[in-house]
Amino acid sequence: MARPKRLRTPQEKKALSLDHDCRNVVAESQWGARDAIAKRKQWVNQSYRKAVRQMLSALSGAAPAEAEAVESTVAATQRHRWRKFPDVPLREALRLRRSRIPRGAVRT
């Protein structure tokens, strides 16, 4: 027979909710973030492919180059850096929001 769950007080429920629920604090709405993530990944990959294509076209226009020299030049091409940031627990998001708004400020 399964044991019944322990009843939690409202204060315990609130504490668990604040730790479990997360919010996006990267200055984007949660719906816009989905689009922004895809676009940033697309931009990183497209810019890398463009840089490689430009190097190859510059090398092919000159005198015939050795394959190793072309490979090393293309391998030296750097990708742009971009990382996703995880959402922050609601407790932390509220603390950040409180620290940004001065006390006594009128909210509109």
C-alpha positions in Angstrom: 0.0 0.0 0.0 1.4 3.4 -1.0 2.0 5.9 1.8 -0.1 9.1 1.6 1.8 12.3 0.7 2.8 14.6 3.5 0.6 17.7 3.6 2.6 20.8 3.1 1.9 24.2 4.7 1.2 27.1 2.4 4.6 28.6 3.3 6.3 25.4 2.3 4.4 25.3 -1.0 5.4 28.9 -1.7 9.1 28.2 -1.0 9.0 25.2 -3.3 7.3 27.2 -6.0 9.8 30.0 -5.8 12.7 27.5 -6.2 11.1 25.4 -8.9 9.5 28.0 -11.2 12.0 29.8 -13.5 12.0 33.1 -15.4 13.9 34.5 -18.4 16.0 37.5 -17.3 18.0 38.0 -20.4 15.9 41.1 -21.4 13.7 39.2 -23.7 10.1 38.0 -23.4 9.8 34.3 -23.1 8.1 34.0 -26.5 10.7 36.3 -28.2 13.5 34.2 -26.7 12.5 31.2 -28.7 12.8 33.1 -31.9 16.0 34.9 -30.8 17.7 31.6 -30.0 17.1 30.2 -33.4 18.1 33.4 -35.1 21.4 33.7 -33.2 22.3 30.1 -34.0 21.5 30.7 -37.6 23.6 33.9 -37.6 26.6 32.1 -36.0 26.6 29.3 -38.6 25.9 31.6 -41.6 28.7 34.0 -40.6 31.1 31.2 -40.2 30.2 29.7 -43.6 30.5 33.1 -45.2 34.0 33.7 -43.7 35.2 30.3 -45.0 33.7 30.9 -48.5 35.4 34.3 -48.7 38.8 32.8 -47.7 38.5 30.0 -50.2 37.5 32.4 -53.0 40.5 34.7 -52.2 42.9 31.7 -52.2 41.5 30.2 -55.4 41.8 33.5 -57.3 45.6 33.6 -56.6 48.2 31.2 -57.9 47.4 27.5 -57.3 47.9 27.0 -53.6 48.9 23.9 -51.8 46.0 21.9 -50.2 47.6 22.0 -46.8 47.9 25.8 -46.8 44.3 26.2 -47.8 43.2 23.7 -45.1 45.2 25.5 -42.4 43.9 28.9 -43.4 40.3 27.7 -43.3 40.9 25.8 -40.0 42.1 29.0 -38.4 38.8 30.7 -39.1 37.0 31.3 -35.8 33.3 31.0 -35.2 31.5 33.8 -33.3 30.9 32.9 -29.7 27.3 32.6 -28.5 25.7 30.6 -25.7 22.2 30.2 -24.3 21.7 31.2 -20.7 19.4 29.1 -18.6 16.4 30.6 -16.9 16.8 31.8 -13.3 14.6 30.5 -10.4 11.7 32.8 -9.6 13.2 33.6 -6.2 16.3 35.0 -7.8 14.4 36.8 -10.6 12.3 38.6 -8.0 15.4 39.6 -6.0 17.0 41.0 -9.2 13.8 42.9 -10.0 13.7 44.4 -6.5 17.3 45.5 -6.6 16.7 47.4 -9.9 13.7 49.4 -8.7 14.5 52.2 -6.2 12.3 52.2 -3.0 9.5 54.7 -3.2 9.6 54.9 -7.0 6.2 55.3 -8.6 5.4 52.4 -10.9 3.3 53.1 -14.0 
